[in-house]
Amino acid sequence: MPALLMLIELAGAVALLLWATRMIQTGVQRAFGPALKRGLRRFLRSGATAVLAGGLMAVALQSATGVALIVSGFAGAGLVSAGHGLAAILGADLGSALVALILQLDLSALAPALILAGLVLFRQGHRRRRQQTGRILIGAGLLLLALRLIGAATAPLRETSAFPVVLDYLAGDPGAALLVGAVMTFVCHSSVAMVLLVAELARQGLVAPALAVPLVLGINLGAALVPLYLTRGAGAAARVAPLGNLLLRGGGAVLALGLVILAGAETAAPGTWFPTGDAGGATGVIAAHLAFNAVLAMLGAGLAGPVTALLSRATAPIEGGELPGEEPRQSALNPDDLDVASVAITNASRELMVMGERIDTMLARIPGLFHTTDTDAIKALRGLDDEIDALHTGIKLYLARLPTEGLSEDETARVEEILAATIKLEQIADIVTGNVMTRVRRKAERGVEFSAEGWRELMEFCDAVIANARRALSVVLTGDVALARELVRGKERLRRLARDSEAAHIRRLRAGEPRSHETSTLHIDTVRDLKEINALLTELAHPALERARLLQPSRLAR
């Protein structure tokens, strides 16, 4: 058989392996994604439980990258610490290694049965979870079939002259082998698929132990690059955990390769510590991958806190919102992901998170604006408003391109929730740059000051609104019902706070307080603006409460 035809067969088998892995991931995400996310967040309380939760989540999703993206979103929204997020990612790396260990077992005889059972569930299942379970079974069957095809496609390669020469060259150049493994994994975005491919090549006797170890380490380096690349458009807080993962996992891979080279060729010789033979070669690849990630998880759980603290200081935003020397932020709205609804919706959620961060910055700057007429500060606020408008438009147009015929009820509801949230956040930005800035300019033109008590009341109200903004964004991202209830109940607290502030303001007017007379309209109008902002924030919690059947249709008494 010509070498080109064999390579085409191998490429097709690898493509089927990647597609099968993707089917399993999307099936699990659609059927169990929200529950898995809630469980992951619940266990991100300490380093040890974070490692365990990340590992279990990666086994369920068959994707450490998926766990890394979820954790990065939590960290960016302030829901978990970067240290615990990094620990969860390291646990996910170990979990994906366990998945590779399970899948490399010779289960190919189950492939037809899994595909048949999956098709029956998918075609006859009327419930979404049953259909997605069918998708998972079909994906598992195709994965086993792909491994069988890879074995059949690689067997004749031993008879060719070119392929063994390339592998022999890489075996003699560990650095090049490391780079090849990293690049292949980065391109494929799947460490599980690449480890299984190398294991199958080792089973066929094409990859010797001296080459398998650098390839496995390169796969780990490439896998650490993928989540950092996918979060390139997120805020600094969301990138700390993926960056720490690259430092520990990628740096650990390079360090391990250096130790292997320094130890000498005899440590990688067949029969010493690396199993050989038909099944032994594949077992050795999986064992090396699993051992590397197990050691990394144990060491990384203790190092996660100090590493992320150091990285957080190194990447701390300067005043104005951008990192020193940082290039313009890249959008997460990748058009290539529109064919997979769950991925496209996740991309839109990440951009929504960025909108929330910008709103938080705008609200935090309100007190300072009342104390300064600095044109740079005002210009920066208007720049944030322009960015929020652009984010709103981008998310709206991106989701409008999402094919509606393939969306489930949950996905359709999530799209509507994201669109409604972007509208409300954009309205909040307009209130700040329109109404609040009008009060700021009027105060500066008149040269007046709030009374000490009046200013304290305004700041108490403003702090409460800022806290609610952060709660509201968390509810939109996680669907936390308890937090949504707290946010809606807080609306009544702010209503009482506004009523008490207005009553106190009137008492000061009656008492003849000069500053209260000068700023009376400004005080009342500013409180009204903040109340309007808080009302919009509270509405962000309504979808979560409606899903839980906890929202009454009207507040009016019957």
C-alpha positions in Angstrom: 0.0 0.0 0.0 1.4 3.5 -0.9 2.6 5.5 2.0 0.4 8.4 1.1 -2.7 6.2 1.3 -1.6 4.9 4.7 -1.2 8.4 6.0 -4.6 9.4 4.8 -6.1 6.4 6.5 -4.3 7.3 9.7 -5.4 10.9 9.5 -9.0 9.8 9.0 -8.8 7.5 12.0 -7.4 10.3 14.1 -10.1 12.6 12.9 -12.7 10.1 14.0 -11.0 9.8 17.4 -11.2 13.6 17.8 -14.8 13.7 16.7 -15.8 10.9 19.0 -14.1 12.7 21.9 -16.0 15.9 21.0 -19.4 14.0 20.9 -18.8 12.6 24.4 -17.9 16.1 25.7 -20.9 17.8 24.2 -23.3 15.1 25.3 -22.1 15.3 28.9 -22.2 19.1 28.8 -25.8 19.2 27.4 -27.1 16.5 29.7 -25.3 17.2 33.0 -23.4 20.5 32.4 -25.3 22.8 34.8 -25.3 20.2 37.6 -21.6 19.5 37.1 -20.8 23.2 37.2 -22.7 23.7 40.5 -21.0 20.7 42.0 -17.6 21.9 40.9 -18.1 25.4 42.4 -19.4 23.8 45.7 -16.2 21.9 46.1 -13.8 24.7 45.3 -13.3 25.5 48.9 -9.9 24.1 49.6 -6.9 22.9 47.6 -7.5 19.2 48.3 -11.2 19.2 47.5 -10.6 21.4 44.4 -8.1 18.8 43.0 -10.7 16.0 43.6 -13.5 18.0 42.1 -11.5 19.0 39.1 -10.5 15.4 38.5 -14.0 14.1 38.7 -15.3 16.8 36.4 -12.6 16.0 33.9 -13.5 12.3 34.0 -17.2 13.2 33.3 -16.4 15.7 30.5 -13.3 13.8 29.2 -11.7 17.2 28.9 -9.3 19.0 31.2 -9.6 22.0 28.9 -13.4 22.3 29.5 -12.8 22.3 33.3 -10.1 24.9 32.9 -12.5 27.2 31.0 -15.3 26.8 33.6 -12.9 27.4 36.5 -11.4 30.5 34.7 -14.9 31.9 34.4 -15.6 31.4 38.1 -12.3 33.1 39.0 -12.9 36.0 36.6 -16.3 36.6 38.2 -14.7 36.4 41.7 -16.6 33.3 42.7 -13.5 31.3 43.5 -9.9 32.1 44.3 -7.3 31.7 41.6 -5.3 29.3 43.8 -8.3 26.9 44.2 -9.0 27.3 40.5 -5.4 26.3 39.7 -5.7 23.3 42.0 -8.9 22.2 40.2 -7.2 22.5 36.8 -4.3 20.3 38.0 -6.8 17.8 39.3 -8.5 17.9 35.9 -5.2 17.1 34.2 -5.0 14.1 36.4 -8.6 13.2 35.7 -8.0 13.3 31.9 -5.0 11.0 32.4 -7.3 8.5 34.2 -9.7 8.7 31.2 -6.8 7.8 28.9 -5.9 4.9 31.1 -9.5 3.5 30.9 -9.9 4.1 27.2 -6.6 2.4 26.2 -8.0 -0.9 27.5 -8.9 -3.3 24.7 -12.7 -2.7 24.6 -13.1 -2.6 20.9 -15.6 -5.5 20.9 -18.0 -3.2 22.7 -18.0 -0.6 19.9 -20.9 -2.0 17.9 -23.1 -2.5 20.9 -22.4 1.0 22.2 -23.2 2.6 18.9 -26.4 0.6 18.5 -27.6 1.4 22.0 -26.7 5.0 21.6 -28.6 5.3 18.4 -31.7 3.7 19.9 -31.7 6.2 22.8 -31.0 9.2 20.6 -33.7 8.3 18.1 -36.4 7.2 20.5 -35.6 9.3 23.5 -38.1 12.1 24.0 -36.3 13.6 26.9 -33.2 15.7 26.4 -31.1 13.8 28.9 -31.9 10.5 27.3 -31.0 11.8 23.9 -27.7 13.2 25.1 -27.0 9.9 26.9 -27.4 8.3 23.5 -25.0 10.8 22.1 -22.4 9.8 24.8 -22.8 6.1 24.0 -22.4 6.7 20.2 -19.3 8.8 20.9 -17.8 6.1 23.1 -18.5 3.5 20.5 -16.9 5.6 17.7 -13.9 6.3 20.0 -13.3 2.6 20.4 -13.8 2.1 16.7 -11.3 4.9 16.0 -8.7 3.2 18.1 -9.1 0.0 16.2 -8.8 1.9 12.9 -5.6 3.7 14.2 -4.1 0.3 15.0 -5.0 -1.1 11.5 -3.7 2.1 9.8 -0.4 2.1 11.7 0.5 -1.6 11.3 1.7 -1.2 7.7 3.8 1.9 8.5 6.5 -0.3 9.9 7.1 -1.6 6.4 7.7 1.9 5.0 11.1 3.5 4.8 10.2 7.1 5.6 8.1 6.9 8.7 10.6 4.9 10.8 13.4 7.3 9.8 11.4 10.2 11.1 10.6 8.4 14.3 14.2 7.4 14.8 15.3 11.0 14.3 12.8 12.2 16.9 14.0 9.5 19.3 17.5 10.9 19.0 16.3 14.5 19.5 14.1 14.7 22.7 13.7 18.5 22.3 12.2 18.2 18.9 10.0 15.3 20.0 8.7 17.5 22.9 7.8 20.3 20.4 6.1 17.9 18.0 3.9 16.5 20.9 3.1 20.0 22.1 2.2 21.3 18.6 0.0 18.3 17.8 -1.9 18.6 21.1 -2.4 22.3 20.7 -3.7 21.9 17.2 -6.1 19.1 18.2 -7.1 20.7 21.5 -7.2 17.2 23.1 -4.6 15.6 25.3 -6.6 12.5 25.7 -6.8 11.9 22.0 -3.1 12.5 21.5 -2.0 10.2 24.4 -4.2 7.5 23.0 -2.6 8.0 19.5 0.9 7.7 20.9 -0.1 4.7 23.0 -1.4 3.0 19.9 1.7 3.8 17.9 3.7 2.3 20.8 1.5 -0.8 20.8 2.4 -1.2 17.1 6.1 -0.9 17.9 6.5 2.3 16.0 7.3 4.5 19.1 10.1 3.4 21.3 10.3 4.3 25.0 13.1 6.8 24.2 10.6 8.7 22.0 7.4 8.0 24.0 8.6 9.9 27.1 9.4 13.2 25.2 6.1 12.9 23.2 4.1 12.5 26.4 5.8 15.4 28.1 5.2 17.5 24.9 1.5 16.5 25.0 1.3 17.9 28.6 3.0 21.1 27.5 0.6 21.6 24.5 -2.4 20.8 26.7 -1.3 23.5 29.2 -1.2 26.0 26.3 -4.7 25.4 25.1 -6.7 26.9 28.0 -4.4 29.9 28.1 -5.1 30.5 24.4 -8.8 30.0 24.8 -9.0 32.6 27.6 -6.9 35.1 25.8 -9.9 37.5 25.6 -10.9 37.3 29.3 -9.9 39.6 32.1 -6.7 39.3 34.1 -8.3 37.5 37.0 -9.7 34.8 34.6 -6.2 34.2 33.1 -4.3 33.7 36.3 -5.2 30.0 36.8 -4.5 28.9 33.2 -1.2 30.9 33.3 -0.3 29.1 36.6 -1.2 25.8 34.9 1.1 26.5 32.1 3.9 27.5 34.5 3.5 24.2 36.6 2.4 21.7 33.9 4.4 23.1 31.0 7.4 24.0 33.1 7.2 20.6 34.8 7.2 18.9 31.4 10.3 20.8 30.3 12.0 20.1 33.7 11.1 16.4 33.5 12.6 16.1 30.0 15.8 17.7 31.2 16.0 15.2 34.0 15.5 12.3 31.6 18.2 13.6 29.3 20.6 14.2 32.3 19.9 10.7 33.6 21.2 9.1 30.5 19.9 6.9 27.8 20.1 3.8 29.9 17.1 4.9 32.0 14.9 4.8 28.9 16.2 1.5 27.6 13.6 -1.2 27.1 13.1 -3.5 30.0 14.4 -1.2 32.7 11.4 0.9 33.9 9.3 1.4 30.7 7.2 -1.7 29.7 7.7 -2.9 26.2 6.0 -5.4 23.9 2.7 -5.1 22.0 0.5 -4.2 25.0 3.4 -3.1 27.2 4.4 -0.2 25.0 0.9 1.3 25.2 0.8 0.7 29.0 4.1 2.5 29.4 2.8 5.6 27.5 -0.3 5.8 29.7 1.7 5.0 32.9 4.2 7.8 32.1 1.4 10.3 31.4 -0.5 9.3 34.5 2.6 9.4 36.8 3.6 12.8 35.6 0.1 14.3 36.3 -0.2 12.5 39.6 3.1 13.9 40.8 2.1 17.3 39.5 -1.3 17.3 41.2 0.3 16.4 44.6 3.0 19.0 44.4 0.8 21.6 42.6 -2.0 21.5 45.3 0.5 23.0 47.7 2.1 25.4 45.2 -1.2 26.7 43.7 -1.7 29.4 46.3 1.8 31.0 46.2 2.0 30.6 42.4 -1.3 32.4 41.7 -0.5 35.1 44.3 2.7 35.8 42.5 1.0 35.8 39.1 -1.8 38.0 40.3 0.7 40.6 41.4 2.6 40.4 38.2 -0.5 40.8 36.1 -2.4 43.3 38.3 -4.2 45.8 36.2 -3.0 49.4 36.4 -5.4 52.3 36.7 -7.3 52.6 33.5 -8.1 48.9 33.2 -5.3 47.5 31.0 -2.2 45.6 31.8 1.2 47.1 31.3 2.1 46.6 27.7 -1.1 44.6 27.1 -2.4 44.3 23.6 -6.1 45.1 22.9 -8.4 42.5 24.3 -9.4 39.8 21.9 -13.1 38.8 21.7 -14.2 35.3 22.8 -16.9 35.4 20.1 -15.3 32.9 17.7 -17.4 32.5 14.6 -16.0 29.0 14.1 -17.8 27.8 17.2 -21.2 28.7 16.0 -21.8 25.1 14.7 -21.7 23.8 18.3 -24.3 25.7 20.3 -23.0 24.9 23.8 -19.5 26.3 22.9 -21.0 29.4 21.2 -23.2 30.1 24.2 -20.2 29.7 26.5 -18.3 32.2 24.4 -21.2 34.7 24.7 -21.2 34.1 28.5 -17.5 35.0 28.7 -18.1 38.2 26.9 -21.1 38.9 29.2 -18.7 38.4 32.1 -16.4 41.1 30.6 -19.4 43.4 30.3 -20.1 42.8 34.0 -16.5 43.6 34.9 -16.7 46.9 33.0 -20.0 47.8 34.8 -18.4 47.0 38.1 -15.5 49.4 37.3 -17.9 52.2 36.2 -20.0 51.9 39.4 -16.8 51.9 41.6 -15.7 55.2 40.0 -18.9 57.1 40.8 -17.8 58.4 44.2 -14.5 59.7 42.8 -16.2 61.5 40.0 -18.2 63.6 42.5 -14.9 64.7 44.0 -13.0 65.6 40.8 -13.5 67.3 37.5 -10.5 65.4 36.0 -11.2 65.3 32.3 -9.1 62.1 32.0 -11.3 60.3 34.5 -14.4 61.4 32.6 -12.9 60.4 29.3 -12.0 56.9 30.8 -15.6 56.5 31.9 -16.9 57.3 28.4 -14.4 54.9 27.0 -15.8 52.2 29.2 -19.3 53.1 28.0 -18.1 52.8 24.4 -16.6 49.4 25.2 -19.8 48.2 26.8 -21.8 49.3 23.8 -19.4 47.3 21.5 -19.7 44.2 23.7 -23.5 44.5 23.7 -23.6 44.8 19.9 -21.1 42.0 19.4 -22.9 39.5 21.7 -26.3 40.4 20.1 -25.0 39.9 16.5 -23.1 36.7 17.5 -26.1 35.0 19.0 -28.3 36.1 16.1 -26.1 34.0 13.9 -26.6 30.9 16.0 -28.8 28.3 14.2 -32.1 28.1 16.1 -33.3 24.8 14.7 -30.7 22.8 16.6 -31.1 24.5 20.0 -32.7 22.7 22.9 -35.2 24.4 25.2 -32.5 25.0 27.8 -30.1 26.5 25.2 -32.8 28.7 23.8 -33.6 30.0 27.3 -29.9 30.6 28.0 -29.5 32.6 24.8 -32.5 34.7 25.7 -31.2 35.2 29.3 -27.8 36.4 27.9 -29.4 38.8 25.5 -31.6 40.2 28.2 -28.7 40.6 30.6 -26.6 42.5 28.0 -29.5 44.9 27.4 -29.8 45.6 31.1 -26.0 46.1 31.5 -25.9 48.4 28.6 -28.8 50.4 30.1 -26.9 50.7 33.4 -23.9 52.0 31.5 -26.2 54.6 29.9 -27.5 55.7 33.3 -24.0 56.2 34.6 -22.7 58.1 31.6 -25.9 60.0 31.1 -27.8 60.7 34.3 -25.0 60.4 36.9 -22.5 62.3 34.8 -25.1 65.1 34.5 -25.2 65.3 38.3 -21.5 65.3 38.5 -21.2 68.2 36.0 -24.0 70.2 37.7 -22.3 69.8 41.1 -19.0 71.0 39.6 -20.6 74.0 37.9 -22.3 75.1 41.1 -19.2 74.6 43.2 -21.3 73.0 46.0 -20.7 70.1 48.4 -22.9 67.5 50.0 -23.4 67.6 53.7 -21.3 65.0 55.6 -24.4 63.0 56.6 -25.8 63.3 53.0 -22.6 62.1 51.5 -22.4 59.2 53.9 -25.9 58.1 52.9 -25.1 58.3 49.2 -21.9 56.3 49.6 -23.7 53.6 51.7 -26.3 53.4 48.9 -23.6 53.2 46.2 -21.7 50.5 48.0 -24.9 48.4 48.3 -25.5 48.8 44.5 -21.9 47.7 43.7 -22.3 44.6 45.9 -25.5 43.8 44.2 -23.9 44.2 40.8 -21.4 41.5 41.7 -24.1 39.2 43.0 -26.2 39.8 39.9 -23.3 38.8 37.6 -22.7 35.7 39.7 -26.4 34.7 39.3 -26.3 35.1 35.5 -23.1 33.0 35.2 -24.1 30.2 37.7 -27.8 30.3 38.1 -27.4 30.2 41.9 -31.0 30.3 43.2 -30.0 31.1 46.8 -28.0 34.1 45.6 -30.8 35.2 43.3 -33.2 35.2 46.3 -30.7 37.2 48.3 -30.4 39.7 45.5 -34.2 40.2 45.1 -34.7 40.5 48.9 -31.9 43.1 48.9 -34.0 45.3 46.6 -36.5 45.9 49.5 -33.5 46.8 51.7 -32.3 49.4 49.3 -35.9 50.7 48.9 -36.0 51.3 52.7 -32.5 52.7 52.6 -33.6 55.2 49.9 -36.7 56.1 51.8 -34.7 56.7 55.0 -32.1 58.8 53.1 -34.8 61.0 51.6 -36.5 61.4 55.0 -33.2 62.4 56.6 -32.5 64.8 53.7 -35.9 66.5 54.3 -35.1 66.8 58.0 -31.8 68.5 57.2 -33.7 70.9 54.9 -36.2 71.7 57.7 -33.3 72.2 60.1 -31.8 74.8 57.8 -28.6 72.8 56.8 -27.0 75.1 54.1 -25.3 72.3 52.1 -28.5 70.3 52.1 -30.3 73.3 50.5 -27.6 73.6 47.9 -27.5 70.0 46.9 -31.1 69.0 47.5 -32.0 68.2 43.9 -28.6 66.5 43.3 -29.0 64.3 46.3 -32.5 63.1 45.4 -31.7 62.6 41.7 -28.6 60.6 42.5 -30.5 58.3 44.8 -33.1 57.8 42.1 -30.4 56.9 39.5 -28.9 54.4 41.9 -32.3 52.9 42.6 -32.9 52.5 38.8 -29.5 50.8 38.4 -30.3 48.4 41.3 -33.7 47.6 39.8 -32.0 46.6 36.5 -29.5 44.5 38.5 -32.3 42.7 40.4 -34.0 41.8 37.1 -30.9 39.8 36.2 -31.9 37.3 38.9 -35.4 36.7 37.6 -34.6 33.9 35.1 -33.0 31.8 37.9 -36.0 32.4 40.1 -38.5 31.6 37.3 -36.7 28.3 36.7 -37.1 27.4 40.4 -40.8 28.6 40.3 -40.0 31.2 43.1 -41.0 34.4 41.3 -44.5 35.7 41.7 -46.1 37.3 38.6 -46.9 40.5 40.5 -46.1 42.3 43.8 -49.6 43.8 43.9 -51.9 42.5 46.7 -55.0 40.7 45.5 
